[in-house]
Amino acid sequence: GENVEQHPSTLSVQEGDSAVIKCTYSDSASNYFPWYKQELGKRPQLIIDIRSNVGEKKDQRIAVTLNKTAKHFSLHITETQPEDSAVYFCAASIWNGGATNKLIFGTGTLLAVQP
Amino acid sequence: DTAVSQTPKYLVTQMGNDKSIKCEQNLGHDTMYWYKQDSKKFLKIMFSYNNKELIINETVPNRFSPKSPDKAHLNLHINSLELGDSAVYFCASSQVRTFTYNEQFFGPGTRLTVL
């Protein structure tokens, strides 16, 4: 089955710096890659997602890149702010537009943005 | 106006007991999920229902039995609770909007502690 590895497990950056979190997936059939943010004691929330027919997607300070050949995808956060501090999860799935989407999550990255 | 709600928020119980967690979504979504998040924050899918029909059933002990009385509700009953069942259980729901959009909305979680 699908396996998703995520690195680093913890990341500390200074406010204003960039943060990069990397994930690797095992199943080459995977075609949907969302990123979820979970603040302490809260629920996971989708922040950005990408399908395999796209190499990069941006939304303000957040961007995701995908390398299908290497089976890598990454989350980039620019101009980090203290409110970006949270656990970030990558996920992968084989999704063909059906109602149910089985997400396999990475192990999470605890991002701490130091003011 | 909570989108996905769960009850109870906290559940403390003795080993061997039977307990239930309830989930309701008012988003009109067709698909609902149960996830387990362990003490290391690892997030793993357990079940998925689409229009009251079980679609995803991961390798979960049969002590766990989901039940969906209607598409807005997905409950989780756990028999003969064990220490290893201690975790945060998240309910989620989703609805396919486009071929590129399938956000899963998570509930606030239920922290289960088995003593």
gemmi code that builds the backbone of each chain (N, CA, C; Angstrom):
import gemmi

chains = {
    "A": [
        ("GLY", (0.821, -1.206, 0.000), (0.000, 0.000, 0.000), (0.851, 1.250, 0.000)),
        ("GLU", (0.180, 2.381, -0.079), (0.866, 3.664, -0.108), (1.553, 3.942, 1.220)),
        ("ASN", (2.741, 4.540, 1.122), (3.482, 4.967, 2.301), (3.988, 6.379, 2.025)),
        ("VAL", (3.844, 7.278, 2.986), (4.281, 8.660, 2.813), (5.275, 8.996, 3.915)),
        ("GLU", (6.468, 9.404, 3.501), (7.488, 9.829, 4.462), (7.593, 11.347, 4.447)),
        ("GLN", (7.798, 11.929, 5.612), (7.805, 13.399, 5.731), (9.008, 13.827, 6.554)),
        ("HIS", (9.682, 14.888, 6.083), (10.860, 15.417, 6.768), (10.903, 16.943, 6.645)),
        ("PRO", (11.417, 17.652, 7.644), (11.887, 17.115, 8.915), (10.719, 16.897, 9.874)),
        ("SER", (10.967, 16.276, 11.007), (9.899, 16.096, 11.983), (9.691, 17.376, 12.792)),
        ("THR", (10.756, 18.149, 12.962), (10.614, 19.456, 13.599), (11.427, 20.470, 12.800)),
        ("LEU", (10.949, 21.712, 12.783), (11.601, 22.771, 12.024), (11.397, 24.078, 12.771)),
        ("SER", (12.498, 24.741, 13.062), (12.430, 26.022, 13.746), (13.034, 27.083, 12.841)),
        ("VAL", (12.290, 28.154, 12.604), (12.774, 29.235, 11.749), (12.517, 30.570, 12.426)),
        ("GLN", (13.246, 31.587, 11.985), (13.017, 32.938, 12.458), (11.887, 33.572, 11.647)),
        ("GLU", (11.122, 34.406, 12.307), (10.047, 35.116, 11.626), (10.590, 35.840, 10.388)),
        ("GLY", (9.892, 35.677, 9.281), (10.325, 36.300, 8.036), (11.122, 35.370, 7.137)),
        ("ASP", (11.678, 34.313, 7.721), (12.414, 33.335, 6.913), (11.435, 32.413, 6.192)),
        ("SER", (11.996, 31.595, 5.291), (11.186, 30.600, 4.588), (11.287, 29.245, 5.278)),
        ("ALA", (10.266, 28.434, 5.085), (10.255, 27.070, 5.630), (9.903, 26.111, 4.498)),
        ("VAL", (10.602, 24.975, 4.475), (10.336, 23.964, 3.456), (10.148, 22.614, 4.139)),
        ("ILE", (9.086, 21.942, 3.792), (8.804, 20.609, 4.315), (8.687, 19.665, 3.126)),
        ("LYS", (9.338, 18.511, 3.242), (9.398, 17.601, 2.097), (8.726, 16.264, 2.395)),
        ("CYS", (8.086, 15.725, 1.370), (7.436, 14.411, 1.491), (7.774, 13.544, 0.292)),
        ("THR", (7.812, 12.256, 0.554), (8.048, 11.259, -0.486), (6.952, 10.217, -0.396)),
        ("TYR", (6.402, 9.831, -1.547), (5.370, 8.804, -1.551), (5.858, 7.583, -2.313)),
        ("SER", (5.209, 6.455, -2.056), (5.712, 5.197, -2.621), (4.921, 4.720, -3.840)),
        ("ASP", (3.637, 5.021, -3.890), (2.782, 4.492, -4.960), (2.753, 5.469, -6.135)),
        ("SER", (3.319, 5.058, -7.244), (3.413, 5.950, -8.402), (2.041, 6.283, -8.984)),
        ("ALA", (1.004, 5.548, -8.574), (-0.349, 5.848, -9.049), (-0.986, 7.006, -8.277)),
        ("SER", (-0.369, 7.451, -7.208), (-0.926, 8.561, -6.427), (-1.004, 9.806, -7.289)),
        ("ASN", (-2.110, 10.522, -7.178), (-2.306, 11.681, -8.052), (-2.893, 12.892, -7.342)),
        ("TYR", (-3.063, 12.812, -6.027), (-3.638, 13.932, -5.282), (-2.840, 14.123, -4.006)),
        ("PHE", (-2.400, 15.366, -3.766), (-1.457, 15.630, -2.668), (-1.889, 16.878, -1.895)),
        ("PRO", (-2.638, 16.697, -0.813), (-3.035, 17.855, -0.003), (-2.070, 18.065, 1.161)),
        ("TRP", (-2.083, 19.286, 1.673), (-1.334, 19.615, 2.886), (-2.323, 20.141, 3.923)),
        ("TYR", (-2.206, 19.624, 5.149), (-3.071, 20.041, 6.232), (-2.247, 20.676, 7.339)),
        ("LYS", (-2.829, 21.688, 7.974), (-2.195, 22.381, 9.106), (-3.012, 22.084, 10.352)),
        ("GLN", (-2.317, 21.693, 11.421), (-3.007, 21.412, 12.681), (-2.372, 22.223, 13.796)),
        ("GLU", (-3.078, 23.231, 14.278), (-2.598, 24.002, 15.416), (-2.799, 23.188, 16.691)),
        ("LEU", (-2.070, 23.540, 17.710), (-2.075, 22.775, 18.958), (-3.494, 22.624, 19.504)),
        ("GLY", (-3.913, 21.385, 19.700), (-5.224, 21.114, 20.271), (-6.394, 21.343, 19.334)),
        ("LYS", (-6.083, 21.616, 18.061), (-7.155, 21.915, 17.117), (-7.290, 20.813, 16.064)),
        ("ARG", (-8.188, 21.026, 15.157), (-8.417, 20.054, 14.090), (-7.496, 20.317, 12.899)),
        ("PRO", (-7.160, 19.310, 12.105), (-6.415, 19.556, 10.857), (-7.284, 20.340, 9.880)),
        ("GLN", (-6.637, 21.254, 9.141), (-7.352, 22.045, 8.142), (-6.524, 22.086, 6.866)),
        ("LEU", (-7.203, 21.925, 5.747), (-6.537, 21.958, 4.445), (-5.989, 23.364, 4.177)),
        ("ILE", (-4.732, 23.437, 3.751), (-4.179, 24.742, 3.390), (-3.888, 24.849, 1.896)),
        ("ILE", (-3.570, 23.747, 1.258), (-3.322, 23.761, -0.177), (-3.296, 22.314, -0.672)),
        ("ASP", (-3.654, 22.113, -1.919), (-3.553, 20.772, -2.489), (-3.142, 20.868, -3.953)),
        ("ILE", (-2.674, 19.759, -4.494), (-2.203, 19.750, -5.876), (-2.506, 18.393, -6.481)),
        ("ARG", (-2.852, 18.401, -7.756), (-3.051, 17.143, -8.474), (-1.827, 16.887, -9.343)),
        ("SER", (-1.671, 15.648, -9.769), (-0.422, 15.242, -10.413), (-0.243, 15.810, -11.819)),
        ("ASN", (-1.258, 16.448, -12.361), (-1.091, 17.041, -13.686), (-0.528, 18.456, -13.612)),
        ("VAL", (-0.176, 18.875, -12.387), (0.364, 20.213, -12.155), (1.682, 20.075, -11.403)),
        ("GLY", (2.683, 20.880, -11.771), (3.979, 20.775, -11.113), (4.138, 21.704, -9.915)),
        ("GLU", (3.353, 22.789, -9.913), (3.493, 23.758, -8.835), (2.167, 24.505, -8.673)),
        ("LYS", (1.889, 24.883, -7.433), (0.679, 25.661, -7.152), (0.996, 26.627, -6.034)),
        ("LYS", (0.521, 27.878, -6.173), (0.791, 28.888, -5.158), (-0.501, 29.486, -4.635)),
        ("ASP", (-0.461, 29.855, -3.372), (-1.563, 30.581, -2.762), (-0.965, 31.539, -1.754)),
        ("GLN", (-0.756, 32.758, -2.159), (-0.150, 33.809, -1.339), (1.228, 33.347, -0.852)),
        ("ARG", (1.423, 33.156, 0.449), (2.762, 32.815, 0.951), (3.056, 31.315, 0.910)),
        ("ILE", (2.111, 30.547, 0.454), (2.256, 29.094, 0.455), (2.357, 28.569, -0.964)),
        ("ALA", (3.253, 27.629, -1.177), (3.375, 26.996, -2.484), (3.663, 25.517, -2.292)),
        ("VAL", (3.214, 24.713, -3.233), (3.531, 23.294, -3.223), (4.134, 22.935, -4.573)),
        ("THR", (5.191, 22.129, -4.542), (5.819, 21.647, -5.774), (5.747, 20.130, -5.797)),
        ("LEU", (5.662, 19.584, -6.986), (5.532, 18.141, -7.155), (6.506, 17.661, -8.216)),
        ("ASN", (7.258, 16.621, -7.883), (8.160, 15.970, -8.831), (7.681, 14.526, -8.953)),
        ("LYS", (6.910, 14.238, -10.004), (6.324, 12.908, -10.149), (7.372, 11.836, -10.400)),
        ("THR", (8.406, 12.196, -11.108), (9.453, 11.218, -11.429), (10.122, 10.720, -10.157)),
        ("ALA", (10.459, 11.668, -9.294), (11.135, 11.318, -8.039), (10.141, 10.954, -6.944)),
        ("LYS", (8.866, 11.151, -7.178), (7.816, 10.900, -6.186), (8.047, 11.734, -4.936)),
        ("HIS", (8.382, 13.007, -5.168), (8.583, 13.961, -4.090), (7.589, 15.101, -4.229)),
        ("PHE", (7.134, 15.657, -3.102), (6.407, 16.910, -3.136), (6.754, 17.703, -1.889)),
        ("SER", (6.711, 19.003, -2.018), (7.202, 19.879, -0.944), (6.250, 21.037, -0.704)),
        ("LEU", (6.246, 21.489, 0.541), (5.488, 22.681, 0.946), (6.488, 23.788, 1.232)),
        ("HIS", (6.246, 24.954, 0.643), (7.113, 26.105, 0.857), (6.270, 27.215, 1.472)),
        ("ILE", (6.740, 27.734, 2.602), (6.080, 28.868, 3.234), (7.084, 30.011, 3.257)),
        ("THR", (6.739, 31.122, 2.639), (7.635, 32.279, 2.638), (7.170, 33.289, 3.674)),
        ("GLU", (8.103, 34.157, 4.057), (7.811, 35.243, 5.020), (7.022, 34.697, 6.222)),
        ("THR", (7.586, 33.706, 6.865), (6.860, 33.047, 7.952), (6.500, 34.020, 9.068)),
        ("GLN", (5.361, 33.714, 9.699), (4.835, 34.524, 10.800), (4.573, 33.612, 11.995)),
        ("PRO", (4.557, 34.147, 13.200), (4.327, 33.301, 14.374), (3.059, 32.453, 14.262)),
        ("GLU", (2.036, 32.976, 13.602), (0.791, 32.202, 13.471), (0.906, 31.037, 12.500)),
        ("ASP", (2.039, 30.916, 11.824), (2.291, 29.740, 10.994), (2.735, 28.554, 11.848)),
        ("SER", (3.059, 28.798, 13.098), (3.505, 27.716, 13.987), (2.372, 26.697, 14.157)),
        ("ALA", (2.688, 25.441, 13.847), (1.678, 24.360, 13.880), (2.361, 23.066, 13.436)),
        ("VAL", (1.585, 21.989, 13.431), (2.041, 20.740, 12.812), (1.463, 20.685, 11.401)),
        ("TYR", (2.323, 20.411, 10.436), (1.900, 20.326, 9.045), (1.976, 18.871, 8.588)),
        ("PHE", (0.920, 18.420, 7.937), (0.858, 17.052, 7.428), (0.742, 17.080, 5.910)),
        ("CYS", (1.577, 16.295, 5.253), (1.348, 16.043, 3.840), (0.508, 14.770, 3.740)),
        ("ALA", (-0.093, 14.556, 2.599), (-0.870, 13.345, 2.361), (-0.848, 13.028, 0.877)),
        ("ALA", (-1.136, 11.772, 0.571), (-1.196, 11.339, -0.829), (-2.363, 10.378, -0.998)),
        ("SER", (-2.927, 10.385, -2.178), (-4.006, 9.437, -2.457), (-4.103, 9.184, -3.949)),
        ("ILE", (-4.770, 8.097, -4.266), (-5.141, 7.822, -5.658), (-6.603, 8.218, -5.761)),
        ("TRP", (-6.850, 9.368, -6.372), (-8.204, 9.895, -6.409), (-8.594, 10.201, -7.845)),
        ("ASN", (-9.697, 9.632, -8.263), (-10.142, 9.830, -9.640), (-11.476, 10.565, -9.700)),
        ("GLY", (-11.668, 11.486, -8.779), (-12.868, 12.307, -8.792), (-14.057, 11.659, -8.113)),
        ("GLY", (-13.862, 10.477, -7.510), (-14.948, 9.807, -6.805), (-15.249, 10.472, -5.484)),
        ("ALA", (-16.333, 10.058, -4.868), (-16.791, 10.708, -3.641), (-15.865, 10.446, -2.466)),
        ("THR", (-15.241, 9.273, -2.418), (-14.391, 8.922, -1.281), (-12.928, 9.034, -1.680)),
        ("ASN", (-12.150, 9.656, -0.805), (-10.737, 9.893, -1.090), (-9.921, 9.388, 0.089)),
        ("LYS", (-9.216, 8.274, -0.106), (-8.444, 7.668, 0.982), (-7.080, 8.333, 1.075)),
        ("LEU", (-6.937, 9.221, 2.060), (-5.681, 9.937, 2.245), (-4.738, 9.137, 3.137)),
        ("ILE", (-3.489, 9.034, 2.696), (-2.432, 8.461, 3.516), (-1.565, 9.629, 3.957)),
        ("PHE", (-1.497, 9.842, 5.262), (-0.807, 11.009, 5.787), (0.653, 10.713, 6.103)),
        ("GLY", (1.479, 11.738, 5.966), (2.838, 11.687, 6.466), (2.836, 11.818, 7.982)),
        ("THR", (4.017, 11.758, 8.563), (4.138, 11.720, 10.024), (4.106, 13.086, 10.672)),
        ("GLY", (4.021, 14.133, 9.898), (3.874, 15.477, 10.451), (5.195, 16.187, 10.696)),
        ("THR", (5.154, 17.515, 10.569), (6.309, 18.381, 10.852), (5.848, 19.470, 11.799)),
        ("LEU", (6.492, 19.543, 12.938), (6.195, 20.615, 13.882), (7.017, 21.846, 13.508)),
        ("LEU", (6.340, 22.873, 13.014), (7.006, 24.114, 12.616), (6.870, 25.145, 13.732)),
        ("ALA", (8.001, 25.665, 14.172), (7.997, 26.720, 15.183), (8.614, 27.972, 14.557)),
        ("VAL", (7.853, 29.054, 14.537), (8.340, 30.317, 13.993), (8.670, 31.226, 15.168)),
        ("GLN", (9.953, 31.547, 15.315), (10.417, 32.358, 16.443), (10.295, 33.841, 16.108)),
        ("PRO", (9.613, 34.609, 16.972), (9.452, 36.041, 16.694), (10.778, 36.792, 16.818)),
    ],
    "B": [
        ("ASP", (-23.277, 27.078, 14.402), (-23.080, 26.868, 12.975), (-21.843, 25.999, 12.708)),
        ("THR", (-21.520, 25.124, 13.671), (-20.350, 24.263, 13.532), (-20.543, 23.327, 12.350)),
        ("ALA", (-19.518, 23.197, 11.494), (-19.658, 22.412, 10.284), (-19.646, 20.910, 10.586)),
        ("VAL", (-18.617, 20.461, 11.315), (-18.506, 19.061, 11.710), (-18.347, 19.037, 13.223)),
        ("SER", (-19.266, 18.386, 13.906), (-19.215, 18.360, 15.366), (-19.112, 16.920, 15.859)),
        ("GLN", (-18.485, 16.775, 17.007), (-18.302, 15.454, 17.617), (-18.653, 15.539, 19.093)),
        ("THR", (-19.214, 14.478, 19.618), (-19.437, 14.365, 21.050), (-19.108, 12.957, 21.507)),
        ("PRO", (-18.486, 12.827, 22.677), (-18.027, 13.928, 23.534), (-16.672, 14.454, 23.078)),
        ("LYS", (-16.222, 15.528, 23.680), (-14.906, 16.076, 23.377), (-13.822, 15.280, 24.113)),
        ("TYR", (-14.147, 14.853, 25.322), (-13.238, 14.035, 26.123), (-13.980, 12.804, 26.614)),
        ("LEU", (-13.260, 11.691, 26.667), (-13.855, 10.433, 27.114), (-12.792, 9.671, 27.890)),
        ("VAL", (-13.031, 9.489, 29.178), (-12.104, 8.743, 30.025), (-12.854, 7.521, 30.533)),
        ("THR", (-12.275, 6.346, 30.358), (-12.996, 5.129, 30.688), (-12.025, 4.023, 31.080)),
        ("GLN", (-12.551, 2.979, 31.644), (-11.745, 1.847, 32.075), (-11.605, 0.823, 30.946)),
        ("MET", (-10.529, 0.081, 30.995), (-10.326, -1.032, 30.052), (-11.508, -1.985, 30.127)),
        ("GLY", (-11.898, -2.486, 28.985), (-12.979, -3.465, 28.930), (-14.353, -2.877, 28.713)),
        ("ASN", (-14.463, -1.556, 28.918), (-15.766, -0.904, 28.721), (-16.074, -0.740, 27.234)),
        ("ASP", (-17.350, -0.448, 26.956), (-17.815, -0.135, 25.597), (-18.207, 1.338, 25.571)),
        ("LYS", (-17.787, 2.037, 24.508), (-18.125, 3.458, 24.414), (-18.452, 3.836, 22.966)),
        ("SER", (-19.151, 4.945, 22.821), (-19.492, 5.451, 21.494), (-19.109, 6.912, 21.357)),
        ("ILE", (-18.736, 7.272, 20.132), (-18.461, 8.664, 19.775), (-19.407, 9.013, 18.624)),
        ("LYS", (-19.995, 10.214, 18.729), (-20.957, 10.618, 17.700), (-20.398, 11.753, 16.849)),
        ("CYS", (-20.760, 11.747, 15.582), (-20.318, 12.794, 14.658), (-21.484, 13.231, 13.795)),
        ("GLU", (-21.555, 14.553, 13.596), (-22.609, 15.113, 12.752), (-22.010, 16.209, 11.890)),
        ("GLN", (-22.415, 16.266, 10.631), (-21.985, 17.370, 9.773), (-23.210, 18.036, 9.161)),
        ("ASN", (-23.146, 19.371, 9.097), (-24.264, 20.132, 8.530), (-23.870, 20.809, 7.220)),
        ("LEU", (-22.890, 20.214, 6.540), (-22.385, 20.776, 5.289), (-23.083, 20.185, 4.069)),
        ("GLY", (-23.938, 19.195, 4.288), (-24.601, 18.545, 3.158), (-23.698, 17.595, 2.392)),
        ("HIS", (-22.588, 17.205, 3.001), (-21.639, 16.311, 2.336), (-22.159, 14.878, 2.278)),
        ("ASP", (-21.680, 14.154, 1.256), (-22.083, 12.760, 1.089), (-21.135, 11.770, 1.754)),
        ("THR", (-19.921, 12.210, 2.033), (-18.893, 11.279, 2.505), (-18.391, 11.681, 3.878)),
        ("MET", (-18.251, 10.701, 4.756), (-17.739, 10.938, 6.095), (-16.656, 9.916, 6.424)),
        ("TYR", (-15.753, 10.303, 7.322), (-14.579, 9.490, 7.645), (-14.363, 9.457, 9.159)),
        ("TRP", (-13.682, 8.404, 9.605), (-13.102, 8.374, 10.946), (-11.596, 8.201, 10.821)),
        ("TYR", (-10.873, 9.048, 11.575), (-9.424, 8.969, 11.655), (-9.017, 8.768, 13.113)),
        ("LYS", (-7.870, 8.121, 13.291), (-7.279, 7.983, 14.615), (-5.938, 8.718, 14.619)),
        ("GLN", (-5.721, 9.577, 15.631), (-4.437, 10.265, 15.774), (-3.820, 9.828, 17.093)),
        ("ASP", (-2.693, 9.130, 17.004), (-2.087, 8.581, 18.221), (-1.227, 9.624, 18.924)),
        ("SER", (-0.563, 9.187, 19.970), (0.198, 10.117, 20.822), (1.366, 10.759, 20.079)),
        ("LYS", (1.819, 10.136, 19.000), (2.897, 10.713, 18.196), (2.358, 11.576, 17.068)),
        ("LYS", (1.068, 11.866, 17.106), (0.397, 12.733, 16.136), (0.186, 12.067, 14.788)),
        ("PHE", (0.469, 10.758, 14.693), (0.269, 10.091, 13.422), (-1.217, 9.963, 13.131)),
        ("LEU", (-1.638, 10.409, 11.931), (-3.051, 10.473, 11.555), (-3.343, 9.350, 10.567)),
        ("LYS", (-4.275, 8.457, 10.931), (-4.519, 7.282, 10.085), (-6.002, 7.084, 9.865)),
        ("ILE", (-6.380, 6.845, 8.613), (-7.790, 6.637, 8.303), (-8.241, 5.282, 8.844)),
        ("MET", (-9.483, 5.251, 9.333), (-10.064, 4.002, 9.824), (-11.206, 3.552, 8.904)),
        ("PHE", (-12.153, 4.436, 8.690), (-13.347, 4.095, 7.910), (-13.774, 5.291, 7.054)),
        ("SER", (-14.531, 4.969, 5.987), (-15.192, 6.006, 5.212), (-16.550, 5.496, 4.768)),
        ("TYR", (-17.537, 6.373, 4.860), (-18.884, 6.069, 4.409), (-19.276, 7.089, 3.332)),
        ("ASN", (-19.974, 6.607, 2.326), (-20.548, 7.485, 1.317), (-22.034, 7.190, 1.231)),
        ("ASN", (-22.846, 8.178, 1.521), (-24.297, 7.985, 1.517), (-24.723, 6.739, 2.295)),
        ("LYS", (-24.198, 6.629, 3.494), (-24.517, 5.562, 4.460), (-23.913, 4.212, 4.096)),
        ("GLU", (-23.126, 4.152, 3.025), (-22.530, 2.884, 2.620), (-21.045, 2.859, 2.980)),
        ("LEU", (-20.589, 1.777, 3.617), (-19.183, 1.640, 3.991), (-18.339, 1.466, 2.736)),
        ("ILE", (-17.349, 2.366, 2.565), (-16.504, 2.330, 1.378), (-15.074, 1.934, 1.741)),
        ("ILE", (-14.554, 2.532, 2.798), (-13.191, 2.236, 3.237), (-13.256, 1.596, 4.613)),
        ("ASN", (-12.581, 0.465, 4.756), (-12.511, -0.221, 6.044), (-11.078, -0.696, 6.182)),
        ("GLU", (-10.270, 0.098, 6.879), (-8.869, -0.229, 7.017), (-8.687, -1.380, 8.003)),
        ("THR", (-7.446, -1.779, 8.204), (-7.174, -2.899, 9.109), (-7.387, -2.430, 10.538)),
        ("VAL", (-8.646, -2.439, 10.929), (-9.035, -1.969, 12.252), (-9.648, -3.160, 12.993)),
        ("PRO", (-9.311, -3.358, 14.280), (-9.926, -4.461, 15.023), (-11.441, -4.420, 14.923)),
        ("ASN", (-12.073, -5.583, 14.885), (-13.533, -5.589, 14.742), (-14.234, -5.158, 16.020)),
        ("ARG", (-13.466, -4.761, 17.037), (-14.070, -4.131, 18.208), (-14.603, -2.731, 17.853)),
        ("PHE", (-14.103, -2.201, 16.720), (-14.543, -0.890, 16.257), (-15.649, -1.084, 15.231)),
        ("SER", (-16.805, -0.506, 15.480), (-17.898, -0.647, 14.527), (-18.510, 0.711, 14.249)),
        ("PRO", (-18.334, 1.188, 13.015), (-18.971, 2.440, 12.625), (-20.421, 2.193, 12.244)),
        ("LYS", (-21.202, 3.271, 12.338), (-22.591, 3.164, 11.936), (-23.042, 4.523, 11.404)),
        ("SER", (-23.680, 4.516, 10.250), (-24.147, 5.757, 9.647), (-25.651, 5.687, 9.455)),
        ("PRO", (-26.410, 6.286, 10.365), (-27.881, 6.229, 10.243), (-28.401, 7.057, 9.075)),
        ("ASP", (-27.680, 8.106, 8.727), (-28.001, 8.918, 7.561), (-26.710, 9.621, 7.133)),
        ("LYS", (-26.732, 10.292, 5.998), (-25.452, 10.776, 5.474), (-24.880, 11.936, 6.278)),
        ("ALA", (-25.643, 12.488, 7.198), (-25.141, 13.578, 8.028), (-24.523, 13.076, 9.338)),
        ("HIS", (-24.636, 11.824, 9.619), (-24.163, 11.272, 10.891), (-23.295, 10.038, 10.672)),
        ("LEU", (-22.209, 9.977, 11.430), (-21.360, 8.785, 11.421), (-20.871, 8.577, 12.843)),
        ("ASN", (-21.311, 7.481, 13.453), (-20.944, 7.189, 14.823), (-19.915, 6.078, 14.857)),
        ("LEU", (-19.173, 6.033, 15.960), (-18.140, 5.002, 16.136), (-18.347, 4.345, 17.486)),
        ("HIS", (-18.593, 3.052, 17.467), (-18.760, 2.296, 18.708), (-17.535, 1.418, 18.908)),
        ("ILE", (-17.018, 1.428, 20.124), (-15.828, 0.637, 20.423), (-16.144, -0.308, 21.577)),
        ("ASN", (-15.984, -1.583, 21.338), (-16.219, -2.601, 22.377), (-14.907, -2.968, 23.065)),
        ("SER", (-15.038, -3.423, 24.301), (-13.892, -3.989, 25.040), (-12.644, -3.127, 24.894)),
        ("LEU", (-12.746, -1.893, 25.318), (-11.660, -0.930, 25.138), (-10.347, -1.425, 25.727)),
        ("GLU", (-9.260, -1.128, 25.003), (-7.905, -1.497, 25.418), (-7.069, -0.235, 25.584)),
        ("LEU", (-5.959, -0.379, 26.320), (-5.075, 0.763, 26.562), (-4.629, 1.403, 25.247)),
        ("GLY", (-4.351, 0.557, 24.246), (-3.861, 1.067, 22.966), (-4.891, 1.828, 22.158)),
        ("ASP", (-6.129, 1.835, 22.620), (-7.164, 2.601, 21.920), (-7.109, 4.087, 22.297)),
        ("SER", (-6.327, 4.407, 23.319), (-6.197, 5.801, 23.731), (-5.617, 6.618, 22.583)),
        ("ALA", (-6.334, 7.655, 22.190), (-5.945, 8.475, 21.040), (-6.963, 9.592, 20.898)),
        ("VAL", (-6.716, 10.457, 19.910), (-7.732, 11.428, 19.513), (-8.389, 10.896, 18.251)),
        ("TYR", (-9.696, 10.821, 18.256), (-10.449, 10.326, 17.099), (-11.110, 11.520, 16.409)),
        ("PHE", (-10.807, 11.649, 15.127), (-11.372, 12.744, 14.339), (-12.372, 12.193, 13.333)),
        ("CYS", (-13.482, 12.868, 13.266), (-14.457, 12.637, 12.200), (-14.183, 13.683, 11.117)),
        ("ALA", (-14.464, 13.363, 9.888), (-14.296, 14.321, 8.801), (-15.382, 14.082, 7.759)),
        ("SER", (-15.635, 15.104, 6.942), (-16.573, 14.926, 5.839), (-16.039, 15.636, 4.607)),
        ("SER", (-16.531, 15.224, 3.456), (-16.099, 15.855, 2.215), (-17.171, 15.725, 1.149)),
        ("GLN", (-17.038, 16.589, 0.153), (-17.944, 16.548, -0.996), (-17.118, 16.945, -2.207)),
        ("VAL", (-17.188, 16.170, -3.256), (-16.447, 16.514, -4.463), (-17.067, 17.750, -5.082)),
        ("ARG", (-16.265, 18.813, -5.265), (-16.766, 20.046, -5.894), (-16.394, 20.090, -7.367)),
        ("THR", (-15.130, 19.821, -7.633), (-14.633, 19.743, -9.005), (-13.675, 18.570, -9.049)),
        ("PHE", (-13.155, 18.295, -10.199), (-12.211, 17.184, -10.317), (-10.911, 17.472, -9.588)),
        ("THR", (-10.720, 18.716, -9.185), (-9.474, 19.058, -8.503), (-9.695, 19.470, -7.046)),
        ("TYR", (-10.891, 19.345, -6.538), (-11.154, 19.849, -5.191), (-11.928, 18.812, -4.392)),
        ("ASN", (-11.350, 18.359, -3.296), (-11.998, 17.370, -2.439), (-11.541, 17.559, -1.009)),
        ("GLU", (-11.744, 18.762, -0.463), (-11.285, 19.051, 0.884), (-12.042, 18.212, 1.907)),
        ("GLN", (-11.295, 17.695, 2.845), (-11.914, 16.993, 3.965), (-11.963, 17.954, 5.146)),
        ("PHE", (-13.168, 18.144, 5.700), (-13.383, 19.030, 6.839), (-13.423, 18.177, 8.105)),
        ("PHE", (-12.539, 18.498, 9.020), (-12.420, 17.702, 10.240), (-13.257, 18.262, 11.372)),
        ("GLY", (-13.730, 17.365, 12.221), (-14.361, 17.771, 13.460), (-13.317, 18.143, 14.495)),
        ("PRO", (-13.731, 18.571, 15.688), (-12.794, 19.043, 16.712), (-12.036, 17.909, 17.409)),
        ("GLY", (-12.439, 16.674, 17.178), (-11.737, 15.542, 17.787), (-12.350, 15.114, 19.112)),
        ("THR", (-12.194, 13.843, 19.423), (-12.587, 13.283, 20.715), (-11.365, 12.615, 21.319)),
        ("ARG", (-10.933, 13.130, 22.462), (-9.752, 12.551, 23.120), (-10.205, 11.416, 24.018)),
        ("LEU", (-9.868, 10.199, 23.631), (-10.235, 8.995, 24.388), (-9.045, 8.546, 25.222)),
        ("THR", (-9.271, 8.396, 26.510), (-8.244, 7.892, 27.421), (-8.759, 6.634, 28.082)),
        ("VAL", (-8.036, 5.543, 27.893), (-8.415, 4.255, 28.481), (-7.464, 3.959, 29.638)),
        ("LEU", (-8.035, 3.796, 30.814), (-7.210, 3.578, 32.024), (-7.123, 2.100, 32.389)),
    ],
}
model = gemmi.Model(1)
for chain_id, residues in chains.items():
    chain = gemmi.Chain(chain_id)
    for i, (resn, *xyz) in enumerate(residues, 1):
        res = gemmi.Residue()
        res.name, res.seqid = resn, gemmi.SeqId(i, " ")
        for name, pos in zip(("N", "CA", "C"), xyz):
            atom = gemmi.Atom()
            atom.name, atom.element = name, gemmi.Element(name[0])
            atom.pos, atom.b_iso = gemmi.Position(*pos), 0.0
            res.add_atom(atom)
        chain.add_residue(res)
    model.add_chain(chain)
structure = gemmi.Structure()
structure.add_model(model)
structure.setup_entities()
